[in-house]
Amino acid sequence: MSDLLRDAEGPPMSDLVLRDAEVDGSRVDVRVRDGLVAVVAPAGTLRGPALGCGGAALLPGLVDHHVHLHALAAARRSVDCSNPARLAAALGTAVADEHGWVRGTGYPGDDLDARTLDALHPARPVRVQHRSGALWVLNSRALAALGPLDHAGVERAADGTPTGRLFRADDWLRTRLPAAVLPDLTEVGRELAGYGITAVIDATPDLADEAARALTAVPQRVTLLGLPLDATVPSKAAVGPLKIVLADSGLPPFDELVARIGAAHAAGRGVAVHSVTRESLVLLLAALDEAGRHPADRVEHAALVPEELVPALRGLAVVTQPGFLADRGDLFRREVPAEEHGDLYRCRSLLEAGVAVAFSSDAPYGPVDPWTVIGAATTRRTPDGAPLTPGEALTARQALDAYLAPPDDPGGPARRIVPGDPADLVLLDRPLAQVLTAPSAHAVRGTMIGGRWVYGG
């Protein structure tokens, strides 16, 4: 298919038949014309320029319902700090940015502070992000370069000395760091296309105008959650519910949360609320009871959902990440109280209760590959090989459908290939049943967005 990539940067193909593709279990021909699905007909009946599919599955493009594109691009050019035993070596060989700073991501533990970083790498300013994305740890040289440490998320020792740990301080930190160019999203867009992803919902909160515009550089269709209520929506992007973070390091006052939800609803937007603890979910549900609900309201992550709160989630979309089980479920098993294991990243119990469920990556903080997430949802297997709450497992088809809901209706009915719809398609290399027995991105043969091939090989 690589020869078809000649059309990727030009206008949509005027007429192409995807011949003998498996769609919804049947062998069909699909005509793509001017960026749309024009005709779906029995295999072998359509004429014109054609690509033979040989009975392989053709699907609507996948949607990552919660991703952080700029952070993903930045992580790809940062130091991998996921192995604490090799942290000193990783920092020592790291290439600094144009200002001499070293940026690391993915540290898994809670034992890092300025003093520890000073012992490992004192020569250059260093900042290391915890893999949750909620914490930055800076060495002394970096702290000194920031000026007054006047953010509420700056952790301090008993004597008032900063420990080097900064919680939920990204926006403040950006104002203190040397000016940096926004990361190039070209490679990220290609990577996502290679997984069959044709649409993304960027969940970065409090987007500045320049950052919002830059997010449209990827070939995927982009929806923005972090766009402020008074901001102008960039061309080539859609605006989604308003992102609100209920930080585990400090929950907002109840009245403040109710007011923010009410303001979003008054502006015609739902809310997309980050919740990873029981306490934050209780607060959110109480605030929604007070403010009222909007059809587009959604809960991001829902990492811990007590059984008694499941019915209260009906009418909301839950955008969750079972990929975290494959990435760090063994840590959950050790660090989360055993009586709460059943509450972790619920899937089946939510669907059975009538709650809308969509899947996403939360990349770069979770696995970006949707096929890895689909596999994790079906096995609930953790890195040590054992399943965690296997009763919450879905079928592979249910897990796939959680990636096929429309960008503006997470957890809604899975999209199908229908004439008149945009030609956002992913072609696999074998029938769907075979792919779903062992989900893998290697099965993705080509990805089309708006009638243009953006990936193929």
N, C-alpha and C positions, 0 to 999 in steps of 0.2 A: 504493500500500500504506500510505500514511501514516495512513489512518483506522484501520488495525489496531493502531497504536501505543497506542490507548486502553487495550489490555489489558496493556501492557508491565509496569506496576507492580502488577497484580493477580494473581489466581491463574492457572494455566495455562488456556488455552482448553479448554473442556469437549469441544468437537468441531469440527474444521475439516478440510475436505478440500482438499489441494493437488492441483488437477485438471490432468491432462495435463502432468505433469512428466517430464523425461528423467532416469531413474535407471539407471545401469549400461547405458546405450545403448538402453533401452526406454522407451516412453511409458506412464506409469502414473498412477494416482491414489494419493495417500498420505493416509491418515486419521491426524490427530493428535488424541489424546484424553487429557486429564488428564496432560499433560506427556510422554507417550510416543508413539512410533510404534505405532499400533494395527493398521493394515491397509495392505498394499501390493497393489494390484489393477490389472488392465488399465485403461487410460485410458477414462474415460466410464462406468465401472460403479458408482462409489460415489455415494451421495446425501447431501445435507445441506449446511449452509453451506460455501461453497467459495471458493477463490481460484484463478482461472485462471492457469496458468503458461505456456500457449502453446508447450509443447515445450521450454521452457528447462530447463537442468540444475538438479537438486536434489542437493546433496552433503551428507555429514556435515560438521559444523562443523570448521573448521581448528583445529589445536593448535599454538601457539607453544611449543616444547619448551625454550626457554631465553630468558627475558626478565627485566628488572629494572624492576618496575612503579614503585616509588617514585622511582628514578633517572630513569625516563622522564617521570614527572609533573614532577619538579624541573627536568629539562632543558627542558621546554616553557615554564617560566617564568624561564629563565636567559638570560643574554646569549649570543648566537650568536657564538662566537669562531673560526669555521671559516675566516675570511678574514684572515690575518695582516696584510695591508696595511691593513685597516680596523679593526684591533683598538683603536687609540686612540679612534677615533670611537665604536665600539660601547661601550666602557667609559665614555666621557664622557657618553653619553646614557642610560646604563642607570639603571633605577630600583632603588635599594637596597632590601634587605629591612627589616623592622621594627627591626633592630639597626644599620642603616647599612652593612651589608656588601654588596658586589657579587659576584655569583656568575656565572661564565662557564663554558661547556662547549664541547667540540668542537675545541679547538686542535689543529691537525694536525702541527706541527713539534716538534723536540726542542731548540729554541734559546731557549726562554723560561726566565727565572729572575727572582729578586726584583729585581735591578738593572734588568733590561729593563722589568719591570712598573712599577717606580718612575718610570722615565722616561716611561712612557705614561700612568700614572694614579696619582700619589702621594697624592691628597687623601683617599681613602677606603680602608678595608681591602678588598682584592681577592683572590679565589681563582679560579683558572682550571683547569679539568680538561682534561687531554689526552684526545683522542677515544678512546683505548684504554680509558679508565676506570681505568688503573693509576697515574696520576700527577696530583697537584695541584701547582700552582705558586702561591705566595703572594707578595704584595709585602711590603715592610718593615713597613708599618703593620699588616698582618694577622699577620705573624710575631710582632711585639711583643705583640699581643693574646692570643697563645696561651699565654704563660707558658713554663716550661722545655720545651725541644724535646728530649724524652728518648725519642723513638721511633726504632727501628732504621732506619726508612725515611727519616729526615731526611738528605738529602744535604748534605755539607759540603765546602768548598773545602780546599785543602792546608793553610791556616792554621787550620782548624777552624771557620771562619765558615759558618753555614747559607747555602746557595745559594737557598733558597726553594722547592726541589723536594722533594716528599714522596711517596715510593713506597709503595703498598699500605698507606696509613695511614688509611683511611676511619674505622675504628672508633675509633682514637685521636683523630682530628680531631673526631669528633662529641662527644667528652667535653670538648673545649677550646673549641668554638664556643658562642656564645650559644644558649640553648635555642630550638629551632624547632619549630613545629607540623608534624606529618607532612603531606605534600602531599595535596591532595584528588585522588582517583583517578577522579572522575566522568567527566571529559572523556577520560581515557585509556581507560576502559572503553568509552565510546561510539566512540572512534577504532578500537579493536580490533574491535568489533562491525561497524563499517563495512567492515572487510577480510574479514569472514566468520569471525573467530576466536571460538570458543566455549569454549576451554579454554586456560589458560596454566600454565606451570611457572615459578614465580619462582625465580631463581637467586641472589638476594641472600644472601651468606653470613652466618652468625652472627646470626640474627634475634632481636631482643629481643621479649618477649611482646607489647608494644603494637604494634610494627611488624608482627608476624605477623598479629595480629587485623585491623589496618587494611587489609591486602592483600585481605581478603575483601569489600571494598566494591565491587569491580568485579562486573559481572553474569556474567562468565565463571567457569567452574569453575576453582578454583585448587589447584595442588599446590605445596608448599613444599619446596625443597631445603635452605634455610639454617636450618631449625629444629634447634636443639641436641638432642642425644640425650635429655636429661632434661627437655625442655620439653613442655608440654601442647599438643596439637594443637588449634588453634582450630576451633570449629564452622564449618561451611561450607567447610572446607579439607581437603585430603588431605596426608599427609606422604610425601615421596619420598626418594630416596637422599640421603645426607649430603653437602653441598657441601664440598669441600676445594679450596683454591686453591694450586697450585704456582706461586708467583710467579716471573716471569722475573727479578726483581730479587734473588732469593735463595732457593734451594731448601732445603727442610727436611732435617734429617738423616734418613738412611734408616730407622733404627730408630724414629724418631718417626713417620714416615709409616706404617710397618707397624703400629705400635700404634694409630694413628687408624683405619686401615682395619679392623683387627681389632675395635676397640670398636664400630664401626658394624655390622659383621657380627654381632657378639654380640648387639646390640640388635635384630636382625632387619631392618636397613636395608642397602641397598647404598651405594655411594659414587658421587658425581658429581664427577669430578676435573678441574679447570681445567688444561689443558695446551696451550700455544701454541708450545713450542719442542721441538726434538729431544731435548734433554737432559732436559726434564721428562717426556717420554713414555717415555724409557728408564728413568728413575727409577720412574715409576708402574708400568710393566710388571714391573720387578724386584720392587717392593713387593707387587704382587698375586701374584706367584709365591710370595713368602714368606708372605703373610697368607692366601692362598687367595682364591677368587673367589666372589661372590654373583651370583645371576641378574639382579639389578637394577643391577649395576655399570655405569657409563657414563663415557665420556670427553667432556668439554666442550671444544668448539672443534676439537681435533686440527688446529691450523692448519698444522703441519708434520709429515708422517708419512713417514719414509724408507721406500723400497720394501721393504727387508728386514724392517721391523717390521709390515707389513700382515698377514701371517698370524697374528701374535701378538694381533691385535685381535679375532679370532674369539671369539665368546662375550660380547663387550662391545658395548654400544650406543655409537655415535659420534654425538654431537649437534653438528652443524657448521653453518657459516654462509657459504654461497657468496655471500650478499649482499655480503660484504666485497669481493668481486672487482669488483662494480659500483660500490661506494662508493670504494674506494682501491686497486684492483688495479694501476693505473699506478704507484703508489708501490712496491708489492711488486716490480714488474718492475725498478724502478731500485735498490731498496735491498736486496732479497734476492739472494744470489749466484745466478747463472744456473743453476748445477748443482743448486740446490734448488727451482727453479720447479716442477718436476714433483711436488714433495712438498706444494705449497700447496693446502689445502682440497680434498683428494681426495674424489671422489664415486664415479665409475664404477668405479675400480679396487677400492675398498672393497666395493661391492656384488658385483662379479664374484668377489671372494675370499670371499664369504659373510659379510661383516661387516654387522651391522644399522646402518642410517644413517637418522637423523632430521634434519629441518631446523628452524631457529629463527632468530630475529632478533638476539639479544643486545642488543636495544634498551635504552637509547638509543645504544649504541656502534656498532650496525649498523643498516641500514635496517629499520624495523618492518613495512613492507608486505610480506606474504608473497608477493604476486604479483610484486613486484620480485625477491624471492629466487628464486622459481620461474623467472623469466626469466633471471636470472643463472646459475642452474644449467644451463640449456639452451644458453646462448651462451658463458659464461665471458668475456663481453666486459667490459673495463675502461673507466673514464671516457674514455680516449683513443681508444676505438673498436676496439681490437685485442683478440682473445681471448688469454687466458692459460691455457696447458695445455688446449687444446680437446679433447684426448683424454679428459679427465675429465668431459666434458659428459654429462648425462642427457637422456632424452626428457622432454618436458613432463609426460607422465603419471607417469613415475617421480618427478619433482620434486614434483608435486602429492601423490602418495602419501606422500612424506616429511613432509608436513604432516597426513596423515590417520591416522597411527598413534595408538593410544590413549595417553593421558597417562602411563599406568603401563607402557607397552611401546614406548618410542621405537624406531623402526626395525622394529617388528613389522608384521603384515599391516594394510593400510589398512582402516579401518572402512567398513562399508557400511550402507545404510539397511535395517534389519531390524525387523520387528514385535517389540515388547517392549523395544527400546532407547530411551533418552532421546531426546526430540525436540530434539536439538541439530543444527540444520540451516542450510544456507546456500543461498538461492535465487539463481541467476544470471539474467541477462536474455537469454540465448541458449544454444544447445546447447554442450556442453562442448568439442567439437572446435573450434568457432569461438573459444571463449575461449582455449584453449591455443595457438592460433596466434600470439597476441599477448597474453600474460597481463597483466591489468590489474584493479585494484580497482574500476574504473568498471563492471565487469560484475556486481558484487554488488548485487542488487536488495533482498534482505532477509536478516536473520539472526535465527534463533530459538534460544533456549536454554531447555530444559525446557518447551517448549510456549508460551513467551512471545516475542513479537516484541520484540527489543531494538534492531533497526535496520531501517529500511525507507524507501524514497523513490521 
